[in-house]
Amino acid sequence: MSDALSKDDELLAKLGYKQELSRSWSSFSNFAISFSIISILAGCFTTFGQAWNNGGPVAISWGWPIISLFILIIGFTMSELVSAYPTSGGIYWWAAKMGGPATGFFTGWLNLVGLLAVTASVAYGCATFLDLTLQTISQGWADSYSLGRVYILFVVLFVLAALLNIFSGHLLAVINNVSVWWHVAGAAAVILILVIVPDTHQSIDFVFTERINNSGFSDGKYWFLVLPLGFLLTQYTITGFDASAHLSEETQGAAEGAAKGVWRSIAYSALGGWFLLLAFLFAVQDAQGVTDGFGAVDVIFSQALGEGWHFTILLISTAGQFFCTIACLTSASRMTFAFSRDRAIPGSGLWSQVNPRTKVPANAVIFVTVVGIIITLPALKSVGGVPTAFYAVTSVAVIGLYLAFAIPIFLRWRMGDAFEAGSWTLGAKYKWMNLVAVAEIAVICVYFILPFTPAGVPFSDDFAWSSVNYAPILTIGTLVVLAIWWFASARHWFTGPKMTIDPAVSQAFDD
């Protein structure tokens, strides 16, 4: 183990950093955190309705594996970058290394904003499902549903996740290891329940050929607008795998372990998620009832299962979502720590501190928690009982994350053979994989900013501000603010990653 650790320290010194965080994570633990953040027990449950309403079973049974393959290609390209540059800064560090300070600055902020919002959204989803779980066992609880109560649960869960993050880095590794087996066993249990318990199941023809258009757009737009919007189920769920990069400074044998953590978390989640989603579709008892319930997966459970089994599935999912919240908070805090280490965030001196006893960036954990609680305040307001303003923010989060991925992937392709690969490499396959990855990200970002309903189309007869997809406004607004900040101030003081060891020492390792 000492040899592996010395190699990790040597590579980190070559990149300009001294070992500050505790390198106590195994390769399995590194894989586990990305697998936990992807969390098929979270995304497959919370965004199922997006695909049901926009395409129906076809968008799920066919859309999930097809889009998963494209995301796996993105993962392969990022694995190569992780292996070459295993630092907590991950995405933005790669961009700064290959494209310069300005590129690193914009990439870093896109990544950080995405991580902050995604962490908050996962915690809010967990609170929502905890509320649903409690409703199945308490009639009084069910009769008093309110967004305010869900928000209180959200704050409690977020604070609990923060305490677990602050306590110990090694404890987090253990929690994420447990999370993997909870997701595997939990997903298997849900599948078995939905296969065995319901009296009837849908046909193969229904699962693989049935089309549903509950979007409001005409059926003539099904293939090029409605169905692609349904594919967002997959894109929403399989994200956050950059966590393996952000935890690379805490991983033993990071050049290999973190690289494999990225693509393996995608591959195993894609396979497990597909089986889970197929189980949902086969368990549908009344398709029109699900449509009338706006595609909520909980409608399927209430149709197909008795109260006890219904409660069990919700409990399994809620616990999985809490594991996901913990992992998201870990990843976001490491990004905050690394970006602050390079003085890119106001108050950097505070957020870059590491607790000398636990070797955990506790202040960064608190920063992410407080920001998450604040940006989720729009969820207290709703349109028809749905916190639409908050979900627009989460759409921006996913756009931010994937745009941040696209920048270093393109820069690596542009470098060509001049790129100094690590021990895990794509070889010549980077020439087409990187281009496919960037193209897929460009396409999904376009769909993320399109109106989800006809009432959200500007200048239409049915236009209503309550139905607007605010993602393009918020995305462009964020980029404009960053541009103003960069040209007015940041370009004068942000010079990219700052070494924490003597440059001569770093050069000696490089030689």
C-alpha positions in Angstrom: 0.0 0.0 0.0 2.9 2.4 0.8 4.1 2.1 -2.8 0.7 3.0 -4.1 0.4 5.9 -1.8 3.9 7.2 -2.7 2.9 7.0 -6.4 -0.3 9.0 -5.7 1.6 11.6 -3.7 4.3 11.8 -6.5 1.7 12.3 -9.2 -0.2 14.9 -7.1 3.1 16.8 -6.5 3.8 16.7 -10.2 0.4 18.5 -10.7 1.5 21.1 -8.1 -0.3 20.0 -4.9 0.7 18.6 -1.5 -1.3 15.8 0.0 -3.8 17.6 2.4 -6.8 15.3 2.3 -6.8 11.8 3.8 -6.1 9.2 1.1 -8.3 6.5 2.7 -10.7 5.7 -0.2 -10.3 2.5 -2.1 -11.0 2.2 -5.8 -14.3 0.5 -4.9 -15.2 3.5 -2.6 -14.4 5.9 -5.5 -16.7 4.0 -7.8 -19.3 3.8 -5.0 -19.7 7.6 -4.7 -20.4 8.1 -8.4 -22.7 5.1 -8.4 -24.5 6.6 -5.3 -24.9 10.0 -6.9 -26.3 8.6 -10.1 -28.6 6.6 -7.8 -31.2 4.7 -9.9 -33.3 4.6 -6.7 -33.5 8.4 -7.0 -33.6 9.5 -10.7 -35.7 6.5 -12.0 -38.3 7.3 -9.4 -38.4 11.1 -9.4 -38.2 11.8 -13.1 -40.2 8.8 -14.5 -43.1 11.1 -15.3 -40.9 13.2 -17.6 -40.5 10.2 -19.9 -44.1 8.9 -19.5 -45.6 12.2 -20.5 -43.2 12.7 -23.3 -43.2 9.6 -25.3 -44.5 6.9 -23.0 -43.1 3.4 -22.6 -41.1 3.8 -25.9 -39.2 6.7 -24.3 -38.2 4.5 -21.4 -37.7 1.0 -22.8 -35.8 2.2 -25.9 -34.7 5.7 -24.8 -32.9 4.6 -21.6 -30.4 2.2 -23.2 -29.8 4.3 -26.3 -29.0 7.5 -24.3 -27.0 5.5 -21.7 -24.6 4.4 -24.5 -24.0 8.0 -25.4 -23.4 8.9 -21.7 -21.0 6.0 -21.4 -19.0 7.5 -24.2 -18.9 10.8 -22.3 -17.7 8.8 -19.3 -14.9 7.1 -21.2 -13.6 10.4 -22.4 -13.7 11.8 -18.8 -12.0 8.6 -17.5 -9.0 9.4 -19.7 -8.8 12.9 -18.3 -9.2 11.7 -14.7 -6.3 9.3 -15.1 -4.0 12.1 -16.5 -5.1 14.7 -13.9 -6.4 13.1 -10.7 -7.1 16.2 -8.7 -10.1 17.3 -6.5 -10.7 20.2 -9.0 -11.4 17.7 -11.6 -13.3 19.3 -14.5 -12.2 22.9 -14.2 -8.6 21.9 -13.5 -8.5 19.9 -16.7 -10.0 22.9 -18.6 -7.4 25.3 -17.1 -4.5 23.0 -17.8 -5.5 22.6 -21.5 -7.2 25.9 -22.3 -5.9 28.5 -19.9 -7.2 30.5 -16.9 -10.4 31.9 -18.6 -11.5 28.5 -19.8 -10.8 27.1 -16.3 -12.8 29.9 -14.6 -15.9 29.5 -16.7 -15.8 25.7 -16.6 -15.3 25.7 -12.8 -18.2 28.0 -12.2 -20.5 26.0 -14.5 -19.5 22.8 -12.6 -19.8 24.4 -9.2 -23.3 25.9 -9.9 -24.4 22.5 -11.3 -23.2 20.6 -8.3 -24.7 23.0 -5.8 -28.1 22.9 -7.5 -28.1 19.1 -8.1 -27.2 18.5 -4.4 -30.1 20.6 -3.3 -32.5 19.0 -5.8 -31.6 15.5 -4.7 -32.1 16.4 -1.1 -35.5 18.0 -2.0 -36.5 14.8 -3.9 -35.5 12.7 -0.9 -37.7 14.9 1.3 -40.6 14.6 -1.2 -40.4 10.8 -1.1 -40.0 10.7 2.6 -43.2 12.6 2.8 -44.9 10.1 0.4 -43.6 7.3 2.5 -45.1 8.7 5.7 -48.4 9.3 3.9 -48.7 5.6 3.3 -48.7 4.8 7.1 -50.4 7.9 8.5 -53.8 9.1 7.3 -53.4 12.4 9.3 -50.1 13.0 7.6 -51.6 12.4 4.2 -54.5 14.8 4.9 -52.2 17.7 5.7 -49.8 17.7 2.7 -48.0 21.0 2.3 -44.9 22.3 0.4 -43.8 23.9 3.7 -43.7 20.5 5.5 -41.6 19.0 2.6 -39.2 22.0 2.9 -38.8 21.4 6.6 -38.0 17.7 5.9 -35.6 18.8 3.3 -33.7 21.1 5.7 -33.5 18.3 8.3 -32.2 15.8 5.8 -29.7 18.2 4.4 -28.3 19.1 7.8 -28.0 15.4 8.7 -26.1 14.7 5.5 -23.8 17.6 6.3 -23.1 16.3 9.8 -22.2 12.9 8.4 -19.9 14.6 5.8 -18.1 16.6 8.5 -17.6 13.8 10.9 -15.0 11.7 9.0 -13.8 11.1 5.5 -13.3 7.4 6.2 -16.9 7.2 7.5 -18.1 8.6 4.1 -16.2 5.9 2.3 -17.9 3.3 4.4 -21.3 4.9 3.9 -20.8 4.9 0.1 -19.7 1.3 0.2 -23.0 0.4 2.0 -24.9 2.6 -0.4 -23.7 0.5 -3.4 -25.1 -2.7 -1.8 -28.3 -0.9 -0.8 -28.8 0.3 -4.4 -28.1 -3.2 -5.8 -30.2 -5.1 -3.2 -32.9 -2.4 -3.1 -33.3 -2.3 -6.9 -33.4 -6.1 -7.0 -36.1 -6.1 -4.2 -38.2 -3.5 -6.0 -38.0 -5.5 -9.3 -39.0 -8.8 -7.5 -41.9 -7.1 -5.7 -43.2 -5.7 -9.0 -42.8 -9.0 -10.8 -44.3 -11.3 -8.1 -47.0 -9.2 -6.3 -49.2 -7.7 -9.0 -52.0 -9.9 -10.3 -51.5 -8.9 -13.9 -48.7 -7.3 -16.0 -48.5 -5.4 -19.2 -47.6 -7.1 -22.5 -44.2 -6.9 -24.1 -45.9 -5.1 -27.0 -47.1 -2.3 -24.6 -43.7 -1.9 -22.9 -41.7 -1.7 -26.2 -44.1 -0.1 -28.6 -46.7 2.0 -26.7 -46.5 5.8 -27.4 -48.0 8.4 -25.1 -48.1 12.1 -25.8 -49.2 14.0 -22.6 -47.1 17.1 -23.4 -49.8 19.1 -25.2 -47.9 19.3 -28.4 -49.4 17.7 -31.5 -48.6 14.1 -32.4 -46.9 15.4 -35.6 -44.1 16.6 -33.3 -43.8 13.3 -31.5 -40.5 12.0 -33.0 -38.5 15.2 -33.1 -39.8 17.2 -30.0 -41.9 15.1 -27.7 -39.9 11.9 -27.6 -36.5 13.6 -27.1 -37.9 15.5 -24.2 -38.7 12.1 -22.7 -35.1 11.1 -23.1 -34.3 13.6 -20.4 -35.2 10.9 -17.8 -31.9 9.2 -18.6 -29.9 12.4 -18.9 -31.2 13.7 -15.5 -30.5 10.4 -13.8 -27.1 9.5 -15.1 -25.1 12.5 -14.0 -22.8 13.3 -11.1 -20.2 10.7 -12.2 -17.6 13.5 -12.0 -17.5 12.7 -8.3 -14.9 10.1 -8.9 -12.6 12.9 -10.2 -13.4 15.2 -7.2 -12.5 12.4 -4.8 -9.4 11.4 -6.6 -7.1 13.1 -4.1 -8.6 10.8 -1.4 -8.4 7.6 -3.5 -5.6 5.1 -3.5 -4.2 4.4 -6.9 -6.3 7.2 -8.3 -4.9 7.3 -11.8 -6.5 3.9 -12.3 -9.2 3.7 -9.6 -10.8 7.1 -10.2 -10.8 6.6 -14.0 -12.5 3.2 -13.7 -14.9 4.7 -11.1 -16.3 7.1 -13.7 -17.2 4.6 -16.5 -18.1 1.7 -14.3 -20.6 3.8 -12.3 -22.3 4.7 -15.6 -22.3 1.2 -17.0 -23.7 -0.5 -13.9 -26.3 2.2 -13.3 -27.4 2.0 -16.9 -28.0 -1.7 -16.7 -29.6 -1.7 -13.3 -31.7 1.3 -14.1 -33.1 -0.3 -17.3 -34.3 -3.4 -15.5 -35.8 -1.3 -12.8 -37.7 0.9 -15.3 -38.9 -2.1 -17.2 -40.3 -3.5 -14.0 -42.2 -0.2 -13.5 -43.7 -0.5 -17.0 -44.7 -4.1 -16.8 -46.4 -3.4 -13.4 -48.8 -0.7 -14.9 -52.4 -1.7 -14.3 -54.2 1.3 -15.8 -52.2 3.3 -18.3 -54.7 6.1 -18.5 -54.7 6.3 -14.7 -50.9 6.9 -14.8 -51.4 9.5 -17.5 -54.1 11.2 -15.4 -51.6 11.2 -12.5 -49.1 13.1 -14.7 -46.9 10.0 -15.0 -46.0 9.9 -11.3 -44.4 6.5 -10.6 -46.1 6.4 -7.2 -49.4 6.0 -9.1 -48.1 2.7 -10.6 -47.3 1.4 -7.1 -50.7 2.4 -5.7 -52.4 0.6 -8.6 -50.3 -2.6 -8.5 -49.5 -3.1 -4.8 -51.2 -3.3 -1.4 -50.3 -0.7 1.3 -47.5 -2.8 2.8 -45.6 -3.4 -0.4 -46.2 0.2 -1.5 -44.6 1.4 1.7 -41.7 -1.0 1.3 -40.8 0.3 -2.2 -41.1 4.0 -1.1 -38.9 3.3 1.9 -36.2 1.6 -0.2 -36.2 4.5 -2.7 -36.2 7.2 0.1 -33.2 5.6 1.8 -31.4 5.3 -1.6 -32.0 9.0 -2.2 -30.6 9.9 1.2 -27.4 8.0 0.4 -27.4 10.0 -2.9 -27.8 13.2 -1.0 -24.8 12.4 1.2 -22.6 11.5 -1.8 -23.7 14.7 -3.7 -22.8 16.8 -0.8 -19.4 15.1 -0.6 -18.7 15.8 -4.3 -19.9 19.4 -4.2 -17.8 20.2 -1.1 -14.6 18.8 -2.7 -15.2 20.9 -5.8 -15.7 23.9 -3.5 -12.5 23.1 -1.6 -10.5 22.7 -4.8 -11.9 25.8 -6.5 -11.3 27.8 -3.3 -7.8 26.5 -3.1 -7.2 28.3 -6.3 -8.9 31.5 -5.0 -11.8 31.5 -7.4 -14.7 31.7 -4.9 -15.3 34.8 -2.6 -14.2 33.8 0.9 -11.8 31.2 -0.5 -9.5 31.3 2.5 -12.4 29.9 4.6 -13.7 27.3 2.2 -10.3 25.9 1.4 -9.5 25.0 5.0 -9.2 21.4 6.0 -10.0 20.2 9.5 -6.6 19.0 10.9 -8.2 16.2 12.9 -10.6 14.6 10.4 -8.8 15.8 7.2 -12.2 16.9 5.8 -13.0 20.3 4.3 -15.7 21.0 6.8 -16.2 24.6 6.0 -16.8 23.7 2.3 -19.5 21.2 3.5 -21.2 24.0 5.5 -21.0 26.3 2.5 -22.7 23.8 0.1 -25.4 23.1 2.8 -26.2 26.8 3.4 -26.3 27.6 -0.3 -28.5 24.6 -1.0 -31.0 25.5 1.6 -31.2 29.1 0.3 -31.6 28.3 -3.4 -34.3 25.8 -2.6 -36.6 28.5 -1.1 -38.5 28.8 -4.5 -39.8 25.3 -3.8 -42.1 27.0 -1.2 -44.0 28.5 -4.0 -46.0 26.4 -6.5 -48.1 26.4 -9.6 -50.8 23.8 -9.2 -49.0 22.3 -6.3 -45.8 21.8 -8.2 -42.7 23.9 -7.3 -42.0 24.8 -11.0 -39.5 27.6 -10.3 -37.3 25.3 -8.3 -37.3 22.6 -11.0 -36.3 25.2 -13.6 -33.2 25.7 -11.4 -32.4 22.0 -11.4 -32.7 22.0 -15.2 -30.0 24.7 -15.3 -27.9 22.6 -12.9 -27.8 19.7 -15.4 -27.0 22.0 -18.3 -24.2 23.5 -16.2 -22.8 20.1 -15.4 -22.8 18.8 -18.9 -21.5 22.0 -20.5 -18.7 21.8 -17.9 -18.0 18.3 -19.1 -18.0 19.3 -22.8 -15.3 21.9 -22.5 -12.3 19.8 -21.3 -13.5 16.9 -23.5 -13.3 19.2 -26.6 -9.9 20.6 -25.4 -8.5 17.1 -25.1 -9.6 16.3 -28.7 -8.0 19.6 -29.9 -4.7 18.7 -28.2 -4.5 15.4 -30.2 -1.4 13.4 -29.7 0.2 16.3 -27.7 -2.0 15.2 -24.7 0.0 13.3 -22.1 -2.2 10.4 -21.2 -2.2 8.7 -17.8 -2.2 5.0 -17.2 -5.9 4.6 -18.3 -6.2 5.8 -21.9 -8.5 5.6 -24.9 -5.6 5.4 -27.4 -6.6 6.5 -30.9 -10.3 6.0 -30.1 -10.4 9.5 -28.5 -10.6 11.0 -32.1 -14.2 9.9 -32.5 -15.3 9.4 -28.9 -14.6 13.0 -27.9 -16.5 14.4 -30.8 -19.5 12.1 -30.2 -19.5 13.2 -26.5 -19.5 16.9 -27.3 -22.2 16.5 -30.0 -24.5 14.6 -27.6 -24.0 17.2 -24.9 -24.8 20.0 -27.4 -28.0 18.3 -28.5 -29.3 17.6 -25.0 -28.6 21.2 -23.9 -30.8 22.4 -26.7 -33.6 20.2 -25.6 -33.2 21.3 -22.0 -34.0 24.9 -22.9 -37.0 24.2 -25.1 -40.6 24.7 -23.8 -42.0 21.6 -22.2 -45.6 22.5 -23.1 -47.4 24.6 -25.7 -48.3 27.2 -23.0 -44.6 27.8 -22.5 -44.0 28.8 -26.2 -43.5 32.6 -26.4 -46.0 34.6 -28.4 -48.4 31.6 -28.7 -52.1 32.0 -28.0 -52.0 29.8 -24.9 -48.8 31.4 -23.5 -48.6 31.6 -19.7 -45.5 32.6 -17.6 -46.3 29.9 -15.2 -45.6 27.3 -17.9 -42.3 28.8 -19.1 -39.1 26.8 -19.0 -36.9 29.3 -17.2 -33.7 27.3 -18.0 -32.6 29.4 -21.0 -33.1 32.6 -19.1 -31.2 31.4 -16.1 -28.5 29.7 -18.1 -27.8 32.8 -20.3 -28.1 35.0 -17.3 -25.5 33.0 -15.4 -23.1 33.1 -18.3 -23.6 36.9 -18.7 -22.8 37.5 -15.0 -19.7 35.3 -15.2 -18.6 37.2 -18.3 -19.0 40.6 -16.7 -17.2 39.4 -13.6 -14.3 37.9 -15.6 -13.7 41.0 -17.8 -14.3 43.5 -15.0 -12.3 41.8 -12.3 -11.4 38.1 -12.3 -9.1 38.2 -15.3 -6.7 40.4 -13.3 -6.3 38.0 -10.4 -7.4 34.5 -11.5 -4.4 32.8 -13.1 -5.7 29.2 -12.9 -4.7 26.4 -10.5 -2.3 27.6 -7.8 0.5 25.2 -6.7 0.6 24.4 -3.0 4.1 23.1 -3.2 7.3 24.7 -4.4 7.3 24.9 -8.2 10.8 23.5 -8.3 9.7 20.4 -6.4 6.8 19.9 -8.8 9.2 20.3 -11.8 11.5 17.7 -10.2 8.7 15.2 -10.1 7.8 16.1 -13.7 11.3 15.5 -14.8 
